[in-house]
Every structure is written in structure tokens, then in C-alpha cells.
């Protein structure tokens, strides 16, 4: 790959503006309202229609195709999107910047410039330097942000290149979501709705199941504190399961706090509460530490099958550690659940703890006047239904393969995200040109 002289530089305020077009509720009484939490990493998260008269006061701005949305509040949280569709019925919060170009920069190229990690990091730094209740920016506070101005044909090629890379990342995320939905559906069928037990009770063969697996399930129910349960199954606690299987529940490196200055671009990844989402470790912005901190936190190495919980705030949030995250570290603000080697299925525990009733129980029993806090005792006391070990093993034989595919998908996402974030500043600045990069990317793929 060759590095060349960069493109001419301009400033954001010279190439684009913050469009404040008022929305006409008279023309569109039924609308789709988009607040700052309704977009994430380029995508709109809903298209629910609302009655305009019922919306909050900040629902004021209109959209049109090719607008760029970036939240003013905590811009580093990836709450941004590109409007690639007709949006006459969309009204957005005044907490968004609605950025429109003057014409020299194509909208999609400018979108990639403004949503790069370097740009969002700078916007977050500016937001945190300003006084206020929340870290917040305005367009005026970033209008001097430098933006390159390549020839239009180069802008279009670069935007297409990064669009394809983003599509690949989105496809991997969608595949992972589908695999997760399959695991959730199987768990619900076997351990919540008890479909195989009800089928046998009715004298039917359980659907989608061979005779050997069906024979593992009972054909009658008992009463328990959690309601009806299959005969022979027990209600126990997470702490009991960990203790009896030779595992543990432990606090993360409390007293060995990590600070922003400890994090490096290259080093051992550390899983923090903000990295936990949807039973998985979000890998896009994982923090890394150097050798000195690794030695200090060495007793907090993660293993495949560990479950990492957030200790504060959203105390039900957790992630199952996959094969790709094994060898990372459990960071500050987390609790580590480690089932013992004799426990048949860590995925079962993770899915059981992901149920709404388990999360509600943890929130209800968490301590703290201003923010919910978990400790090992509270987490260990949450109720878990314990099926027969042979049933658990049969379940794990199925979902373990799904987990491995999901973990592999996350690793691919991490690789592509790191590649995109590394290449983007060099490409959009013109110091690195696209033909060489495309060839190298093809070799990597």
C-alpha cells in the first residue's frame, strides 16, 4: 500500500450546515418520531407510527433523504444514522444535528467522515469539555472540524467502499441475531413452555426431536415455588449451582481500578460493563491494557463459559464469554460467574438469567440509594430451575454450536471494524489511495 499527499482540507461549517426545518404536523398528523435512542450505528431502530399531537415538545425537526443525523448528547455513543429513504413522515428530536451538505461533499462521503471513530472521539472530547448536565455538542462547537475535499468521483468510490464494508458487518450482526433467536426459542420451548413435557403428557411425540432426546423428558408435572415444573426437576439458586459444580461467583478487580489513561490501542482486551449487551460482549470499542496492568489483574482471566455481569446500574445486563473472548480480562465494575466443569451448560444459565423475571428480581434486591448495585451474595441468591443433567447436556449439544458460530461472527465483526477504523482516516484524507487498499482487503478476506 502506498501513502500519498492528502486531499485539500476544509472545515465542516464551510461544507455543511445544521438544517432546522420545522415539521408540519398539519400535513402529516400521523408520524414516525425518532428520538436520540432510536438510532444506532447508522440504523433506524423502529418505524412505529404515532399521533403527532401526543409527542413530546422536542419532536420538531423534519427530515429529507440524504440527511445525516448525529446526536448532540454523548456523541461518542454511536447514536447516528443516514437517511437513505424518503422521510416526509419522520420527525426527529431537537437533540439531533440534522446535517445537510452545501454540495461540494457528497452526503454519503461526509457521513463516513463524521461517523469515523476519530471524528466521534473528537466530538465526545468537545462535549465533555463543555459545562452542562450531560456531555453535549452543538453544530457551532464542531463547525471548525477539518474535513477533506477529494474530487467527487473519489468521494463516490470511497463511500461505496465503506458502504460495502458496513454491509458486511451488518450481515454478520444479522446472522448473529438470527442464531441468538434460535437459541432463545429452543430455551423457551424446553424450559419455559415445557413443550416436550406437555407433548408426552398428551401422549404425543415432541416436535422436532428424536426419540432418544424425547425420552430424557418426564411426562408429568410437580408444583413448586416457581409454579408447575417437570417432575424431578428442582428449583435452586445460582450460587448453589456454582458451588456444587466447583465454580465460583467473584467480584471483578475492585480496588484495582482502571482509568482512561490505562487504556492502549494495542494490548489485552478488558471486558467492562459498557461492553455487555444482548448476552454478548460488544467488541467494537473494547478497551485494552498493557503488561503492567495485566500482571496486576491476572487473577481475572476469562474462560469460555464464564458469565460477566454488570455490578452497577443495569444489573441484569450480562454476557456469556465465548471461545473468542477466552483469555481476555474481567474489568472493573463487573461480577464474574464461573460454573464449574461438572455443570453441563453455561448457555443454559445465561439464558435463564436473561429472562425478565430474573432481571426484575436482581433489580428489586440490588442495594444502593442512588444506583442499583449487585454483590456476589445477591447474584448468588437468584432462583434457577435445574433440569435433569441429561436434558441440559442435550440442550448444550445443540446451542454450543450456535454459541461458537456467534462467537466466531463477533470475532469477524471485530476484525472488520478494526480494519475499517484503521483504514478510514487514511483513505478519506487521501494519504492512502483506494486501489492498493482494496487489493489488500481482498487478500485479508
N, C-alpha and C positions, 0 to 999 in steps of 0.2 A: 504494500500500500504506500502511496506517495503523498506527502504533505505539500501543499502549495500555498501561495499567497491567498489570503482570505477575501471574501466578498466585501464590498463597501458597507460601512456601518451607518445606521440612522438611529433615531430614538422612537420608542413606542408612540409617544404623543404626536410625532410627525407623520406616522404611518397609519394610525388608527385612532378611534375615539370611543368613549363610553356612551352608547346610544341609550337615551332615556325616553323611549317612545311610550306615551301613555296608552294603556289598554282600553278599548271601547267595550264596556260591558253591555252597552245598548245594542251593539251589533252582534255580540256573542254572549248571551246570558248564561249559557252552559259552557263551562271552560275546563281546561286541564291546568291546575295550579301546580307549579314547581317551586318548592322551597329548597333551601340550600342542602338539606339532607336527601333530596330526591334525585340527585345526580352523583355519579361516582366514576372516576377514571374514564371519562368520555361518554358514559352511557346515561340515558334517562331510565330511572328505576320504576316508573309507573306511567300509565296513561289513563288514570281514573278521572272520570268526568264529575265535576262539582258544580253546584249552583253558585254563580258569581256573587250573589248577594250575601251568601253565607261565609265568604272567605275573609281572612284577617286583613287588616289595613295595609300590610306590606305587599299585598298582591296588586301590583300596579303596572309593571313593565310588560310591554308586548315583545314578541319575538318575530323574526323572519328567518328564512332559510339562509344559511352561511354565517349566522351569528356565532360568536364564541362566548360561552358562559364560564365565568370563574368567580367563585365565592369570595367576598370581601373578608369574611370571618375565617380565621385559621386557614389561609390559602394552601398551606403545606399538607392539608388533609385530603388532597386529591378530589375535591368536590368541584369538578369541572366537566364540561360537555361541549360538543359541537352540534349545531342544529343542521342536520343533513336532510331535512324534510320540510314540507310546508307546515308552518306553525301558527296559522292565524288564530287558532283557538287556545293557544298556550299563553298563560300569564305567569310571570315569574316574580319572585320576591325582590324587593328593593335592595336586599343584601347581596345581590349578584351584580357584577360588572357584565354588561352586555356589550361586547367589543365588536365593532364593525370597522373594516379597513377602508382607507381612502382610495385604494385601487392599485397602488404600486406593489403591494404584497397580496398574494392570493390568500383567501381566508384559511384554507386548509394548511398552507405552509406556516402562516402566523400561528395557527392553533398548535402545531407541533413545537414551534419556538417557545410559546408561552406556557406550555404544559410540560416542558422538559424538566428534569429534576433540578438542573442548575437554576432555571427561572423560578420554579416554585420555591426552592430553597431561599433564593434572594427575596422573594415576596414575603415568605414567612419571617425572615430576619427583619424586614422593614416593618411588618405587622407587630412583631414583638418589641420593637424599639419605640412604638407609639403608645401613648398613655390611653387608657380606656379599660372597660370591663373585660373585653376579650381582645386577643391579638387580631387586629383588623387593618386592612389597607383600603385606600381609595384609588381611583384611577390617577388622580393628581399626584399621589405619592409614588407611583411607578412610571409616570409618563416619560421619565428620562432613561428608562431601561433600554440598553442598547439592543437593537435588532438588525440582523444582516439583511441586505437587499440584493439577492442574486438576480440574474436575468430570469424572466418569467418562465421560460422553458425549464431552467434548472429548478425553480421552485416547484413546478408541477411534478418533475421527476422525483425530487426529494420527498414531496408529500406522498406520492404513490408508493415509494419505497417504504416509508414508515407506516403508511396505512396497511400495507401487506404484512409488515412485522406485527402490528397491533392486531390484525385479523387472526394471525397465527396464535397469538397469546390469548385472544378472546375464545378461539375454538378450543384451546386446551382448557380454559376455565369452564366452558360449557360442557365439555366432556366430563370433567371432574364433577360438576354439579349433577350430571346425569348418573354417574356412578354412585355419588353420595345418596341420591334419591332412591336408587335401588337398594342400598344398604338400609336406609331408613324404612323403606316399605317392608323389607323382609323382617326387620326387627319388630315393627308394629304388628305384622301378621302373626308372628310366632309368640311374642312376649307381651303384647298389649291386648290384641283382639283374640288371641288364643285360637286362631282358625284351625290348626291341626287337631287340637283337643276337641273343639266343638264338632268337627267333622267325624272324628272317631266316636264321639258320644251319640251322634245321629246314625252311626253305622256306615258312614261314607269314607272313602279313601281321600285323605287330604290332597288338595290340588297341587300339581307341580312338584310332587315329592315321591321318591321311590319307596318301596315297601320297607327297606331297612331303616331309612330315616323316620318314616311314619311310626315304626314300631318303638321308637325311643320316647314317644309322647304318651302320657296317660290318657285314659278315656273318660275320666270323671274329675270333679272339682271339689275343693275344700273351701271353707270360709276362713278368712284371715283379716288382720287389721287393715290390709290394703284392699279388701273386698274378696271376691272369689278368685281362687288361684288353682292352677292344675294340681291334682293330687300328688303329694310327695315333694312339691316344690316348697321352698322356705322363704320367709322374709327375714333379712339380716341387715347389716349395716356395711358401709364401705370400709370402715376401719376393721371390722371383723374379718371381712374378705381378705384384706391386705395382710393382717396379722396371721391368719390361718394358712395363707398361701406362701408365707415367708417374705412378704413385701413390706412396704412402709408408706406413710404419708409424712412428708417433711416440708419445712419452710425453706424457701429459696435463700439466697445469700443475704439475709437480713443482717445488718451490721457491717456488711462489706459492700456498701452502696456503690453503684456505678454512676458516673456523672457524664455529661455530654462530652467533656474533654477526654474521657477514657476511650471513646469510640474511634475506630480507624476505618479506612476504606478497605484494607486487606487484613484479615485476621480470622479468629474463630467466632462463628455466629453465636449470639446470645439471644435466647427467646425471652421477650418481655411481654407484659400484659397487653400492650397495644398490638402485638403480633398474633393474638389469638382471635380467631373468627371462624364460625361455622365448623367447629371441631377440628380445625386445621391450623397449622402455623402459616400465617401470611408471610411469604418470603420476599416480597418486593422491596421492603425497606428494612430488612433485618440488620440489627446493629452488630458490630464486630469489635473484638478486643484483642490486645497484643499479649505477648508471652507472660509478662509480669502479672497481669490480671488473670490470665488463665491459670497460673500456678496458685493464685490466691483463691480462686473459685473452683479448684479442681475436683472437689467432692460433689459438685453439682453437675457432672456429666450426665447427659440424657441418653437413654437407651430406647430402642424400639419397643413400643407398647407402654411407655410412660404416658401419663396424662398430666398436663400442666394447666393449673387453674390460676385465674386472676385472683389475687388476695384482697383487692380493694375495688370499690365501685361496682361494676357489673360482675358480681361474684359468681354468677352461673357460667360465665364465659370460660371455655377451656379448649384444649387442643390435644389430640392424640398424636404422639410422636411416631412418625413413620420411619422406614428404613433410611430415607434420605436425610432425616434430621438427627439420626443417631450419631453421637459424637459431638453434638452442639452442647451449649451450656444453658442451664436454667438460670434466669436472671432475677434481678431484684423485683420484688412485688409479686412473686409467684409462689404457689404451693405445688409441690410435686407429689403425685400419686404414682406409686410403683407397685403394681400387682406382682406377687411372687411367681416363680417359674411354674408352680403347680397349678396356677389359675389358667383355665382353658382359653379365655378370650378377653383381651383388653378392649377390643372393639365393642363387645357387649357392654362393658362397664361405661365406656364413653357414650354410647347411645342411650343407656339407661340414665346417665347423669345429664343428658341433653334434653330429657323430657321436661315439659313445662312444670309438672308438679315438683320435680326435684329442684329445678331452678327457683321456684317460688318458696320452697322450704328453706333453701340456703339463704335467700334474701330475708326471709322472715326471722331466721335465727342469727343472722350476722349481727355483729356488735359495732358500736360506733355512733356517736351523736350526729356527726355531720356527713359521714360517708360509711356505707356498709363495709365491714371488714370480716374476713374469714380467718380462722386459725385451724390448726390440724384437728382439734377436738370437734369443732363444728362440722368440718368437712367429713370427718370420720363417722359422724353420727347420722348422716343422711341414709335413709332406708333404700335398700336394693333388694329386688326379688332375685333369689338364687334358684335357677332351674337345675335340673339334673345335669351333671358334668358331661354326660354323653350328648345331651341336646346342645349344650354350649359348644362342645367340640365340633359337632356337625355344623352349627351356625358359623363358627370361626373358619371352618374349611372353605366356606363359601365367601364370607366377607373379607377374609385375609387377602384373597386375590384382588378384590376390589380396592382394598386399602393400599396394596402395593402399586396398583395402577394409578391411584390418586396421588400417592407419594411421588411416583415417577413423573406424573404430569406436573406436579408442583415444582419438581427439580427442573423440568424443561422450561416452565414459565420463568423460574428464577434465572436460568441461563439466558433466555431471550430478553428478559427485562434488563439484565445487566449489560447485555450486548447493545441493546437499544440506547440505554442511558450513557454508555461509553461512546458510541458512535455519533449520537445525535449532535452534541455540541461541536464536534469536529466537522461534521457534514454541513450543518446549517451555517457555520461560519465560513465554509469554503476552504479551510485548511486541508481537508481531506475530500477527495473527489469520488463521485458515486461509482464509476465503472470498476475501480480497484476494489472498493468496499463490497459491491455486490458479488464479485468473484470470490472474495474471501468468505463472505457469509454463506455462499453456496457450498464451499468446501467444509465449513463448520457444520452446516446442516447435514 
